[in-house]
């Protein structure tokens, strides 16, 4: 996988940890459209993404680059997800394990997005340390058995890098599958 650039859509519900993930792993300054949160959302967090977050991750000694595009989580900004999802190689779907009130809507969004894009997904289950709990939650959202699931704490750069490793492994598996189909 050298001299390649891949577009990763980092998406999921409001306050799931998308911005935290990009901030924890980006090797360049993150471009962010965070603004002060208003209304009921301000009870959850002080700032929110209104257009996108953008960061990059490059493999050491390799020309492989991940372009990380983070979407807003609120329904009123969903049009940004539609704009950013073009030519995506992998979806990194971030869900907060503790925000159970977001799970039902997140499941609908995940299934619709993957049905539309037909690309592999990595499910990052934030604020979770237990792989069994993370897998159970991902499956309840509609993730398929073959899709990667990562329990994580996305404010921790090491945990964010574990998600990046799964993204890279998912990309590699997808490329191998495509080669096998062509041959």
N, C-alpha and C positions, 0 to 999 in steps of 0.2 A: 504494500500500500504506500508507494512513495509518489511524490509530486502530484498529490490529489487534494482537492478541497471539497468538503462535504458540508451541506447545510442541515443544521439540526434545529427543529422547531421545539422549543421548550414551552410547554403549555400546560394548562390545568386550571383549577378553580382559583378564585380570589384568595389571596393570603396563603397559598399552598407552599410557597418557597421558591418560586421560579427565579425571581430577582436574586435571592440569596444564593441559589445554585450558580447562576452566571457570575455573580460577584466573587464567589469563593474559588472559581476555577479559571476565570479569564486571565490570560497572560498579557492582555492589553487593557488599557483603561476602558471601563465599561461605558458605553453610550447608553444613557438612561433618560426616560421621559417621566420620571417620578414627580408627582405633585402632592401637595397636602391633601389628605383624604377628608371627605366631607360626609355629613349625614351619619347614618348608622354604621357605615364602614369605618368611621374614625374610632369606634369602640374596639375594633379589631386590630388596626394598625394606623400609624400616623401618616404614612406616605403610600402611594399606589402608582403603578404603571398605567399610563393612559394611552400609549401608542406601542412602544416596544423597549426592550433592553437588547443590547448587542455586545457580545464579547467574543473572544477567539481563544482557541486552544491549539497549540502545535506540539507535535511529538518531538522530543529531543533527538537531534541527529537525523531527522527525517523531514521530508517536505509535505507531510500530511497535516492538513489544517482543518479544524472544525470551526465553522461559523455558527455561533449560538444566538438564535433569535428568540427572545422571550416575549410572550404575548401578555396582554392584560387579562385578568381573570373575570372581570365584571361583564355581565351580559350586554350592557350598553356599549361596550368597546369590542364586541365579538367580531365586528367587521375587520378589525386589525388582524385577527387570526386568519380570516379569509384572504387578506392581502399577503400575509407573510408565509402562508403555507405552500406557495408555488415552488416547484422544483426542490422539495424537501427530500432528504435521503433517509432520515430517521426522525421519529417523533419521540421526544423525551417528555412523558406525561407525568407531571408532579402532582401528588396528592398528599394532603396533610392527614396522617392517620388519626389524629385527635379531633379533627374538624368533621365529625360524623354528619353534621347537617349539610355538608357539601357533597357527600358521597353519591347520593342518588342522581343529582344533576351531572356530576362528574362522569358517572357511568354512561349516561346518555351522550354526553359530549365526546367521550373517548370512542365509543362504538361508531358514532357518526363520522368522526374525523378519520378513523382508520378505514372505514368502509369507503370514504371519499378518496383518500390519498393512496391507499394500497401500498404502504411502506411499512417496514418493521418499526416496532415500538419498544422502548425501554420504560418501564413503570418505576418511577422513583417515589418510594413511600417515605415521605419526610416525617420526622419526629417519631421514628420507629427503629428499634434495634433488633427485632425478631423476624427472621426470614419467613417463618411459618405464618405469622400474623400478616406480614407484608404480602405474601403470596395469596393468602385468603382474601385480603382486601382487593388486590388486583383482579383476582378471578371474579369477585362480586361486582366489580366495575365492568366486566366483560372482556378483560384481557384473556388472550388465548394461552393454552398451556405452554406453547413454545416461546412466548414473549418473555424477555428478561425482566425480572423484578429485583429491585435493589432497596433494602431497608437503609435509611440514611438520616443524617442530621445535617441538613444543607448549610447551616451556618459554619460548619467545620470544613475547611478546604480539603482535608484528607477524605472525608466522606463524600464531598462533591466529586473528587477525582475517582472514587469508586464508581460513581455513576458514569463518568467519562469513559472509564475502562469498559463498562458494559456497552456503552454506545459504540466504542471501537470494535469490540467483539461482535456486536450485532451487525455493524457495517461489513466486517470481514466475512461473516456467515452469509450475508445477503449477496456480496460480490461472488463468493464461491458458488452459491445457489444459481446465480445468473449465468456464470460460466458453464455450469453443468447443464443448464437448460439449452444453452446455445450449442453445446457440443453434441 
